Amino acid sequence: EMPYIRKVWEAFSGEKFDVVGVALNDKREDTLEALSKLGLPWHQILDAQRIPIELYNINAIPHIILFGPDGEILERGLRGGQIYETVAKYLNQ
């Protein structure tokens, strides 16, 4: 999903939108190496362990969740071009 997420970040990042990646049980060194190779420009939470899995009932990775400004989950399980369309819909309201 990274190419789709990058497209959304490039189009909408700013005051009203940002992307945060979450690394779960990966080795920290492996995560940092992958981030460097992919050149991901958005914020990352490292070493999250199982906390997001349990908190948000995530059963597959990647799992895209769109949060509203108040922390409410607006959409989840987004894939491909649906990511861009959904973010655009909420930001253009």
BAMAR-632734 format. One record per residue (C-alpha): x, y, z. Coordinates in steps of 0.1 Angstrom, whole numbers, plus 5000, padded with zeros to 4 digits. Example, Ala and Ser with C-alpha at 12.3 -4.5 7.8 and 13.67 -1.06 7.14 Angstrom:
BEGIN
512349555078;513749895071;
//
This chain:
BEGIN
500050005000;503050235003;502750394968;499150484975;499950625010;502850824995;500450974969;497951074996;500751215018;502151424989;498651554980;497251635014;499951645041;499851975061;497752135088;494751915083;496251575074;499251365082;500351005080;501850805109;503350465103;503450215131;506049935134;504849655156;507049355165;509849405140;513449435150;514249805154;517249775131;515249605104;512549875106;515050165104;516749995074;513449955056;512450315064;515750435050;515450225018;511850335012;512550695020;509250745039;508851105048;506051075074;506251015111;506950665124;506150495158;508750225164;508549925188;504749955193;504549585201;500949455203;499449765217;497849895184;496749545175;494849505207;493649865210;492249885174;491449515169;493849485139;493949135123;496049195092;499049415083;498949655066;495849805082;494950155072;492850355097;491750715090;491250915122;489251235125;490751535143;488951425175;490551075173;487350915161;487850635135;486350755103;487250465081;489450155083;490649875061;491350105032;493249965002;494750104970;493150394953;490350384979;492850545003;493150864982;489450884974;488450845011;490951105024;489951344996;486251305005;486851385042;489151675035;486851835009;483751835032;
//
